[in-house]
Amino acid sequence: MNNSGFFLPNLWRFLGLWAVQGLVLIQIPSVVGYSLFNVILYPLFIFFLPMSMPRAGSVALGFLIGLMVDFVYGSPGIHASAGAFSGYVRPTVLGFFSPRGGFTGKELIPSPEYLGTFRYMQAAGLFFIFHLFWYFSVEAFTFVYIGQITMKTITCWLLSMIFVFFYGFLFNPKI
């Protein structure tokens, strides 16, 4: 599939994940009444970018979706920083889960369709750990609070991975 065939699915994924994050998931901590219960799902946009996308492109798009989420959350630059970082580490994370001979080129995106359920959840799990740890570290802005950073990362990761699992199978992204 040529690059123009990737534009619309990724645009819809960008807008959909941004809207869900900004309209629904932002409400969870206030509804539950406990700030540790965060669900962050927008990094899936970065994760599901085409496998052939250069690192610079995924960094730029990660920064863009992070900036849009920052706009909704009122957090200047924190999500943008985490999005750019996630775009940067994405090729490395995917490299850990590539087959022995590397990806064949038939895998368009790192979805359950192409990676299989187990490898998809492993790759997404590691990707989200990196994203969330970076996000909460930048939010705290010091490692003095490493205990809180770790606790927030773990609880947010556990909750987010439930949504990642269901997203992967509910929408079954192929492009």
ChimeraX attribute file (.defattr): number of C-alpha atoms within 10 A of each C-alpha:
attribute: neighborCount
match mode: 1-to-1
recipient: residues
	/A:1	8
	/A:2	6
	/A:3	9
	/A:4	8
	/A:5	10
	/A:6	15
	/A:7	13
	/A:8	11
	/A:9	14
	/A:10	17
	/A:11	12
	/A:12	12
	/A:13	19
	/A:14	20
	/A:15	15
	/A:16	14
	/A:17	21
	/A:18	22
	/A:19	16
	/A:20	14
	/A:21	19
	/A:22	19
	/A:23	12
	/A:24	11
	/A:25	17
	/A:26	17
	/A:27	14
	/A:28	15
	/A:29	14
	/A:30	11
	/A:31	10
	/A:32	11
	/A:33	10
	/A:34	10
	/A:35	12
	/A:36	16
	/A:37	19
	/A:38	22
	/A:39	22
	/A:40	23
	/A:41	20
	/A:42	27
	/A:43	25
	/A:44	18
	/A:45	23
	/A:46	26
	/A:47	24
	/A:48	20
	/A:49	24
	/A:50	19
	/A:51	19
	/A:52	12
	/A:53	13
	/A:54	12
	/A:55	16
	/A:56	12
	/A:57	14
	/A:58	26
	/A:59	22
	/A:60	18
	/A:61	20
	/A:62	28
	/A:63	24
	/A:64	18
	/A:65	23
	/A:66	25
	/A:67	23
	/A:68	20
	/A:69	25
	/A:70	18
	/A:71	15
	/A:72	16
	/A:73	15
	/A:74	11
	/A:75	13
	/A:76	14
	/A:77	18
	/A:78	22
	/A:79	30
	/A:80	25
	/A:81	22
	/A:82	27
	/A:83	30
	/A:84	25
	/A:85	20
	/A:86	27
	/A:87	28
	/A:88	20
	/A:89	17
	/A:90	25
	/A:91	18
	/A:92	13
	/A:93	19
	/A:94	20
	/A:95	13
	/A:96	13
	/A:97	16
	/A:98	16
	/A:99	10
	/A:100	7
	/A:101	6
	/A:102	10
	/A:103	16
	/A:104	9
	/A:105	9
	/A:106	9
	/A:107	16
	/A:108	21
	/A:109	21
	/A:110	24
	/A:111	24
	/A:112	18
	/A:113	17
	/A:114	16
	/A:115	19
	/A:116	11
	/A:117	14
	/A:118	10
	/A:119	17
	/A:120	20
	/A:121	18
	/A:122	16
	/A:123	22
	/A:124	24
	/A:125	19
	/A:126	16
	/A:127	23
	/A:128	25
	/A:129	19
	/A:130	19
	/A:131	26
	/A:132	26
	/A:133	21
	/A:134	21
	/A:135	23
	/A:136	23
	/A:137	22
	/A:138	17
	/A:139	15
	/A:140	14
	/A:141	11
	/A:142	11
	/A:143	11
	/A:144	10
	/A:145	13
	/A:146	14
	/A:147	10
	/A:148	15
	/A:149	21
	/A:150	15
	/A:151	15
	/A:152	21
	/A:153	23
	/A:154	16
	/A:155	14
	/A:156	22
	/A:157	26
	/A:158	18
	/A:159	15
	/A:160	20
	/A:161	19
	/A:162	11
	/A:163	14
	/A:164	23
	/A:165	16
	/A:166	11
	/A:167	14
	/A:168	19
	/A:169	13
	/A:170	9
	/A:171	8
	/A:172	12
	/A:173	18
	/A:174	16
	/A:175	19
